[in-house]
């Protein structure tokens, strides 16, 4: 039974969908004025794994990720660069999509843009005004927070204690400084759209309510994003959406934890702002994904050189086990009679698979799930060290386990991908034979060049006194 931690109730709850075997999920997308950073990577890889797991256990997932393509930050960046805001937003939408592809994040089903949903946003605001939850002013339209009884229930903020500041926009036109903008009257030179409230543009929060309602309905299963969005963004979304429909809007609220860099919160002011583009030059996508799942998605995660080396080494160990299985399959027996070692490995595979699903069913606990992966790795290595002719059936069961892990975590894709790799491996075998001849001729310079070249292509060469030279493909 799958249980999910709900930020709204602050507890794990049994996961029940509105429609059988279907999950409607909305994840807040980026405000596209700058490059995608490590925090984005952590959030969208986390939700990618959640989505992959839900699909793995039988759900059809309808995933919506929006683009905030008009905003104060975009307008400011466009002014600084002497460009049109649309040019800025389109540039960074492409960066985001390219970076997500690099991280092997499966594409969302829908990527709605704010600028393409102005009519839906205007209609949403009109209904809020009609129902008495919003009011017009000279500088736009505001949601009257006091009219919504349960304001603050997501972030656990008391309305009376809420102070205007960095996260609450101030305006002399508001009835109350705690009210938030639904529509902003355009200032000179700003992008603007016609509306019953005057020429202007949407406020930040209204966009997600309008677009999610269009594509997922007035109620849906999961709404997610980074922890920093719980207030004011998600709090305001709940208020306006529930006021609009009169219904409980979202069943499960899921938030990812912060990313730290060397123990400090990542920020441009501290000079520790790391983009996906930059870090991808140093680490492969699988290493980055493996780094993110080392911590539970709700917990903070600290990026350090030491932690990345640790992650890289652990992933290499798993790849080595998979390669050891591949090599051992060549000398395995289909009809091998099971002895104590076979029964022991079978129990490890069975129990580890159960443990993996139990961990993932407990709020997608990748930390505990990884323990079962290492249990299998240790069990396989021990089995192969004790067995001259291993059981083909057991080795295939182990490979199947790693394939499941790979599908859910987005790992080992190059290994399990069906392609023309057999031709490539034949060529690698030819080069290894050539290298062996060169070593017999004591031409170590050329043999080392072949070894290093194969390493650059992702092949690890090992000279074994008993079995001769063997190769392993390490795709990380």
C-alpha positions in Angstrom: 0.0 0.0 0.0 1.5 3.3 -1.1 1.6 6.1 1.5 2.5 9.7 0.7 3.5 12.5 3.0 1.0 15.3 2.6 2.4 18.8 3.5 -1.2 19.9 4.1 -1.9 17.4 6.9 1.8 16.9 7.9 1.5 13.2 7.9 1.8 10.1 5.7 -1.6 9.1 4.2 -2.8 6.2 2.1 -2.6 7.2 -1.5 -6.1 7.2 -3.1 -6.7 8.7 -6.5 -9.9 10.6 -7.6 -10.1 8.3 -10.7 -9.1 4.6 -10.6 -5.6 3.9 -11.9 -5.1 7.5 -12.9 -3.0 10.2 -11.3 -3.5 13.9 -12.1 -0.3 15.7 -11.1 0.7 19.4 -11.4 4.2 20.5 -10.6 5.1 24.2 -10.6 7.5 25.0 -13.4 10.2 27.6 -13.6 10.0 31.4 -14.0 12.0 31.4 -17.2 14.4 34.4 -16.8 17.7 32.5 -16.0 19.5 29.2 -16.4 18.2 26.0 -14.7 20.1 25.4 -11.5 20.9 22.5 -9.1 17.7 23.2 -7.1 15.6 22.8 -10.2 17.4 19.6 -10.9 16.7 18.2 -7.5 13.0 19.1 -7.7 12.3 17.8 -11.2 14.3 14.6 -10.9 12.5 13.9 -7.6 9.1 14.3 -9.3 10.3 12.3 -12.3 11.1 9.4 -9.9 7.7 9.8 -8.3 6.1 9.8 -11.7 8.1 6.8 -12.9 7.2 4.8 -9.7 3.5 5.6 -10.0 3.6 4.4 -13.7 5.6 1.3 -12.7 2.9 0.2 -10.2 0.2 0.6 -12.7 -1.1 4.2 -12.7 -1.5 6.4 -15.8 0.0 9.7 -14.9 -1.1 13.0 -16.5 1.7 15.4 -15.6 1.4 19.2 -16.1 4.5 21.5 -15.6 3.9 25.2 -16.4 6.2 27.9 -17.6 5.8 31.3 -16.0 6.8 33.2 -19.2 5.7 36.7 -18.0 6.8 38.1 -14.6 8.6 41.0 -13.0 11.9 39.1 -13.1 11.5 38.4 -16.9 10.6 42.0 -17.6 13.6 43.2 -15.6 16.0 40.8 -17.3 14.7 41.9 -20.7 15.2 45.5 -19.9 18.8 44.8 -18.7 19.6 42.9 -21.9 17.7 45.2 -24.3 15.5 42.4 -25.4 11.8 41.6 -25.7 10.5 39.7 -22.6 9.2 36.9 -25.0 12.7 36.5 -26.4 14.1 36.1 -22.9 11.4 33.6 -21.8 11.7 31.5 -25.0 15.5 31.4 -24.6 15.3 30.0 -21.1 12.4 27.6 -21.8 14.7 25.9 -24.3 17.5 25.8 -21.7 15.1 24.2 -19.2 13.9 21.6 -21.6 17.5 20.8 -22.8 18.7 20.5 -19.2 15.8 18.2 -18.3 16.6 16.0 -21.2 20.2 15.9 -20.1 19.1 14.8 -16.6 16.9 12.1 -18.3 13.7 13.6 -16.9 10.7 12.3 -18.8 8.8 15.1 -20.6 5.6 16.3 -19.0 2.4 15.6 -20.9 1.6 19.4 -21.1 3.8 22.5 -20.7 1.3 25.4 -20.6 2.6 28.9 -20.8 1.0 31.8 -19.0 0.9 34.0 -22.1 -1.1 31.4 -23.9 -3.8 31.2 -21.2 -4.7 34.8 -20.6 -8.4 34.3 -21.5 -8.6 31.4 -18.9 -6.9 33.5 -16.3 -9.3 36.5 -16.9 -12.3 34.2 -16.7 -11.0 32.8 -13.4 -10.6 36.3 -11.9 -14.0 37.4 -13.1 -15.6 34.5 -11.2 -13.7 35.3 -8.0 -15.0 38.9 -8.2 -18.5 37.7 -8.8 -18.3 35.4 -5.7 -17.0 38.3 -3.6 -13.5 37.0 -3.0 -11.7 39.6 -5.2 -11.9 43.4 -5.8 -10.7 45.9 -8.4 -8.4 48.8 -7.7 -6.6 51.3 -9.8 -3.5 49.1 -9.9 -5.2 45.8 -10.6 -7.3 43.1 -8.9 -6.6 41.6 -5.5 -7.8 38.5 -3.6 -9.2 39.4 -0.3 -7.5 37.0 2.1 -9.8 37.6 5.0 -12.7 36.2 3.0 -11.1 32.8 2.9 -11.5 31.1 6.2 -8.7 28.5 6.1 -5.9 30.8 4.8 -2.5 29.6 6.1 -3.4 25.9 6.5 -0.7 24.6 4.1 2.2 26.7 5.5 0.8 26.8 9.0 1.0 30.6 9.0 -1.3 32.6 11.2 -2.9 35.4 9.2 -2.7 37.8 12.1 1.1 37.2 12.4 1.7 37.7 8.7 3.8 40.8 8.1 4.2 42.5 4.7 7.7 42.1 3.4 9.9 40.4 0.9 7.2 37.8 0.1 4.1 40.0 0.4 3.8 42.8 -2.2 2.7 46.1 -0.8 0.3 48.6 -2.3 -1.6 51.6 -1.0 -4.6 50.4 -3.1 -5.2 47.2 -1.2 -7.9 46.8 1.4 -5.4 44.9 3.5 -1.6 44.5 2.9 -2.1 40.7 3.2 -4.2 40.6 0.1 -2.4 39.4 -3.1 -2.5 40.4 -6.7 -4.6 38.5 -9.3 -4.1 41.1 -12.1 -1.6 43.9 -12.3 -2.3 47.1 -14.2 0.4 47.6 -16.8 3.1 50.2 -16.2 4.5 52.2 -19.2 6.6 49.9 -21.5 5.4 46.7 -19.9 3.7 43.8 -21.8 0.0 44.0 -21.4 -3.3 42.4 -22.4 -6.8 43.7 -22.7 -9.2 42.7 -19.8 -12.4 43.9 -18.0 -10.1 45.2 -15.3 -7.9 47.3 -17.7 -4.8 46.6 -19.6 -2.3 44.6 -17.7 -1.0 41.1 -16.9 -1.7 38.2 -14.5 -0.3 38.1 -11.0 2.1 35.2 -10.2 -0.3 32.9 -8.3 -3.4 33.0 -10.4 -1.7 31.3 -13.4 -1.3 27.9 -11.8 -4.9 27.8 -10.6 -6.3 28.7 -14.0 -4.0 26.3 -16.0 -4.3 23.3 -13.7 -8.1 23.7 -13.7 -8.1 23.7 -17.5 -6.0 20.6 -17.9 -6.7 18.6 -14.7 -10.1 19.8 -13.6 -11.3 21.6 -10.4 -9.9 18.8 -8.3 -6.8 16.7 -8.8 -4.5 14.3 -7.0 -1.0 15.8 -6.6 0.4 19.3 -6.6 4.1 19.6 -6.1 7.1 22.0 -6.1 10.0 23.1 -4.0 9.6 23.7 -0.3 10.1 27.5 -0.9 6.8 27.6 -2.8 4.6 26.5 0.1 4.2 30.2 1.1 3.0 32.4 -0.4 2.6 30.7 -3.8 0.9 27.5 -2.9 -1.0 29.0 0.0 -2.5 31.6 -2.4 -3.3 29.0 -5.0 -5.3 27.0 -2.4 -7.2 30.1 -1.4 -8.2 31.3 -4.9 -8.8 27.8 -6.3 -11.0 26.6 -3.4 -12.9 30.0 -3.4 -13.4 29.6 -7.2 -14.9 26.0 -7.1 -16.1 25.7 -3.5 -14.3 22.3 -3.4 -11.1 20.9 -1.8 -8.7 21.6 -4.6 -5.8 19.1 -4.2 -5.6 15.8 -2.3 -1.8 15.6 -1.8 0.7 18.4 -1.5 4.3 17.3 -2.1 7.4 19.5 -1.6 11.1 18.9 -2.1 13.8 20.0 0.3 16.4 22.7 -0.2 19.8 22.2 -1.9 22.8 23.3 0.0 26.3 23.9 -1.3 29.1 23.1 1.1 26.7 23.6 4.0 25.2 26.9 2.8 22.0 27.6 1.0 22.7 28.0 -2.7 22.4 31.6 -3.9 23.9 34.0 -6.4 24.9 36.4 -3.6 27.1 33.8 -2.0 28.7 32.9 -5.3 27.7 29.2 -5.0 25.0 29.2 -7.6 25.5 26.0 -9.7 23.7 25.7 -13.1 22.7 22.3 -14.6 24.7 23.3 -17.7 27.9 23.8 -15.7 27.7 20.8 -13.5 26.8 18.5 -16.4 30.2 19.2 -17.8 31.8 17.7 -14.7 29.4 14.9 -13.9 27.2 12.6 -16.0 23.4 12.6 -15.8 23.4 9.3 -13.9 25.8 10.6 -11.3 23.6 13.6 -10.7 20.4 11.5 -10.5 22.2 9.1 -8.1 23.3 12.1 -6.0 19.7 13.4 -5.7 18.3 10.0 -4.5 20.9 9.7 -1.8 18.6 11.8 0.4 14.9 11.6 0.8 13.2 14.1 -1.5 11.8 16.1 1.5 15.2 16.4 3.2 17.8 19.0 2.5 20.7 17.8 0.4 24.3 19.1 0.5 26.4 19.3 -2.6 30.1 19.0 -2.0 33.0 17.6 -4.0 33.4 14.8 -1.4 29.7 13.8 -1.6 29.9 13.7 -5.4 33.0 11.5 -5.3 31.2 9.2 -2.9 28.2 9.0 -5.2 30.4 8.3 -8.3 32.2 5.5 -6.5 29.0 3.9 -5.3 27.4 4.0 -8.8 30.6 2.5 -10.3 30.3 -0.4 -7.8 26.8 -1.1 -9.0 27.8 -0.9 -12.6 30.6 -3.3 -11.8 28.2 -5.8 -10.4 26.0 -5.6 -13.5 29.0 -6.2 -15.7 30.2 -9.1 -13.5 26.8 -10.6 -14.1 27.1 -10.1 -17.8 30.5 -11.7 -17.9 29.4 -14.6 -15.7 26.4 -15.4 -17.8 28.8 -16.6 -20.5 29.9 -19.5 -18.2 26.6 -20.0 -16.4 24.5 -23.2 -16.5 20.8 -23.4 -17.2 20.3 -26.7 -15.4 22.6 -26.1 -12.4 21.5 -28.0 -9.3 21.0 -25.5 -6.5 23.1 -25.7 -3.4 23.4 -23.5 -0.3 24.9 -20.6 -2.2 22.0 -20.5 -4.8 19.4 -20.6 -2.1 21.1 -17.8 -0.2 21.3 -15.5 -3.3 17.6 -16.3 -4.1 16.6 -15.3 -0.6 18.6 -12.0 -0.9 16.9 -11.2 -4.3 13.4 -12.0 -3.0 13.8 -10.1 0.3 15.6 -7.1 -1.3 12.9 -6.7 -3.9 10.2 -6.7 -1.2 12.3 -4.2 0.8 12.7 -2.0 -2.2 8.9 -1.8 -2.8 8.2 -1.3 0.9 10.6 1.6 0.9 9.2 3.2 -2.2 5.6 2.7 -0.8 6.7 4.7 2.2 6.6 8.1 0.7 9.0 7.3 -2.1 11.9 6.6 0.3 14.8 6.3 -2.1 17.3 6.2 0.8 15.9 3.0 2.1 15.3 1.6 -1.4 18.9 2.0 -2.2 19.9 -0.2 0.7 18.2 -3.1 -1.0 20.2 -2.4 -4.2 23.4 -2.6 -2.3 22.2 -5.8 -0.5 21.7 -7.4 -3.9 25.1 -6.1 -5.1 26.9 -7.6 -2.1 25.0 -10.9 -2.5 25.8 -11.2 -6.2 29.5 -10.5 -5.7 29.7 -13.0 -2.9 27.8 -15.6 -4.9 30.1 -15.2 -8.0 33.2 -15.4 -5.8 32.1 -18.8 -4.5 30.7 -20.3 -7.7 32.6 -21.4 -10.7 29.5 -22.1 -12.9 26.7 -19.9 -11.6 23.0 -20.5 -12.2 21.8 -18.7 -15.3 18.3 -18.3 -13.9 19.5 -16.6 -10.7 21.8 -14.2 -12.7 18.9 -13.3 -14.9 16.7 -12.6 -11.9 19.4 -10.3 -10.6 19.6 -8.5 -13.9 15.8 -8.1 -13.9 16.1 -6.5 -10.4 18.6 -3.9 -11.7 16.4 -3.3 -14.7 13.5 -2.4 -12.5 15.7 -0.1 -10.4 17.0 1.5 -13.6 13.5 2.2 -14.9 12.3 3.8 -11.7 15.5 5.8 -10.8 16.4 6.6 -14.4 19.7 4.7 -14.3 21.5 2.0 -16.4 19.6 3.1 -19.5 22.5 2.7 -21.8 23.2 -0.8 -20.4 19.6 -2.1 -20.8 18.8 -0.2 -24.0 18.3 -2.6 -26.9 20.6 -1.3 -29.7 23.4 -2.4 -32.0 25.8 -2.5 -29.1 26.7 -6.1 -30.0 28.6 -4.8 -33.0 30.4 -2.3 -30.8 31.4 -5.0 -28.3 32.7 -7.2 -31.1 35.0 -4.3 -32.1 36.0 -3.8 -28.5 36.9 -7.6 -28.3 39.0 -7.1 -31.5 40.9 -4.2 -29.9 41.5 -6.2 -26.7 43.0 -9.1 -28.8 45.2 -6.6 -30.6 46.3 -5.2 -27.2 47.1 -8.6 -26.0 49.3 -9.2 -29.0 51.1 -5.9 -28.5 51.7 -6.8 -24.8 53.3 -10.1 -25.9 55.5 -8.1 -28.2 56.3 -5.8 -25.2 54.9 -2.9 -27.1 53.4 -1.4 -23.9 53.1 2.1 -25.2 50.6 1.1 -27.9 48.8 -1.4 -25.6 48.4 1.4 -23.0 47.0 3.7 -25.7 44.3 1.2 -26.6 43.5 0.7 -22.9 43.2 4.4 -22.3 41.2 4.9 -25.5 38.7 2.2 -24.5 38.4 3.8 -21.0 37.5 7.1 -22.6 34.7 5.3 -24.5 33.4 3.8 -21.2 35.1 0.4 -21.2 37.1 -0.7 -18.2 39.8 -3.3 -19.0 40.9 -5.8 -16.4 43.8 -8.3 -16.9 42.9 -11.5 -15.0 45.6 -14.2 -14.7 43.0 -17.0 -14.8 40.4 -15.7 -17.3 42.7 -13.4 -19.4 41.6 -9.9 -20.3 38.0 -9.0 -19.7 36.1 -5.7 -20.2 33.3 -4.0 -18.5 31.2 -1.1 -19.8 30.7 1.6 -17.2 28.1 4.1 -18.5 28.2 6.8 -15.9 
